[in-house]
């Protein structure tokens, strides 16, 4: 109610100034973003005899860009966008486009969002066309008597966003077009919206601890305790480890350990079958390496 009273007072205060203003057509495009920001575009089509045209905004006008004329903002009860032809010598119709960014039209409660904007006519206007684009993944609520106002809008979609269009004729100075849209997320079972943040933190903490325990268990399994090997096997493994990156073959192991060739062959077969060592063929010889990490254990 207060907003309507303020708009009426504004129109009365500006009546002497706007007495000569007239607009053939006003196109209003409202692009609602997910972060409560609104991008607006105004297209004025007016005769050259109207020195200036006006548009009232109860919110801040940021990043103003103008094509086809000149526009500036005057502060009164509301912010007034004033646009004029690029030159006083133009004859015929004038087309001026003003684009800007604004905030304050969005209110959110739970999963429901409302958009509200009252458009006052500060001059007689033949046609007013309004296009409003909802954010992605948003739909009109279905549990309200009037999910949008004024009624009779053309509702369309490009597959990603819903578009609402209104067309008005013969709007006079002092008329007000009240826009009201109620919409909600197309997926109301959003995990973040339904689960308390504390439960999310607890879940992540349990997940991290679980990953650590599993990794620790796997790491321990990857080691072979030396105490499970018999003495000849320990000696053979030690010989292979001491050679490091050198080529170690069966002949060198026989020489280093003093075991017979047959005994070394049996030991290597046993270690390979248990996954302790590996053999790689190099020419006519096998390069023998230790596969596992060995852990000393006191008995």
C-alpha positions, 0 to 999 in steps of 0.5 A: 500500500505504501508503495502505491501511495509513493508512486501516486505522489511521484506522479503528481509531483512530476505532472507539470514536467511530464505534461508534454511526454508521449510514448508510442511503444515501451518494451520492457525486458526483465532477465531474472538471474539466480543470484537475485540480480536482475538485468533490465532492458528498456526500449523507448519509441517516441515522437521527436516532439517529446523532448524526454521520456521517463521511467521510474525505478524504486531500486538502484540503477547500475551499469547503465548503457544507452543506444540511440540517445542519451539517458541519465538518472535523477533521484526523487522519491524513486530513481527516475531514468530520463532519456532523450533523443541524441539531437534536438534536430531529429524529425520523426520517431526516436528509438532509445535503448537503455540497459542496466542492472538492479537488485531488490525485486527478489524475496525468497522463503524456503524453496519458493521465490517471489518477484515483484515490480510496479511499473508506473506510467509517467506518460501516456503510452500507446503500447507496453510490452513486457517480457520476463525470463525466469532463472534456469530450472525454475517453474511457476508454483502450482499451490498458489491461487495466482502464481503471477499477476497480471493474469493472461500472460503468454507462457513459453519456454526455450527448454531451459528457461520459462518466459512470460509475456504481457501486452498492454494498449492505451496506458495513461499517465498515472496507470500502474502495472503491478508485476508479481511472479511466484516460482520455485526450483524444478527439483525441490528435493535438492540435497543441500536444501533438505539436509542440515549443514551439520549433517553434511559436515558429519558425513564428510568427516566419516568419509575422510576417516573411512578413506584413511582407515582403508588406505592404512589397511591396504598399506599394511597388507602391501608389506610382507613381514620378514619373519614369515620367510624362512632363513634361506628365503631371507638370505636370497631376498637380502641379496636381491635387495642389496643389488638395488638397480643392478641386474640380478640373475640366478647365477649371481644369487648362487654365487652370493649365497653359496647355495646350490643352483637347484636350491636357489631355483626352488627358493625363487619359484616359491617367492615368485608364486607368493608374489614376493619377487618378479622376473623380467626377461632380458635376452637369455637371462632373467632380471629378478626384483623384489615386488613387496615392501618388507617390514622388520618385526620383532618376535 
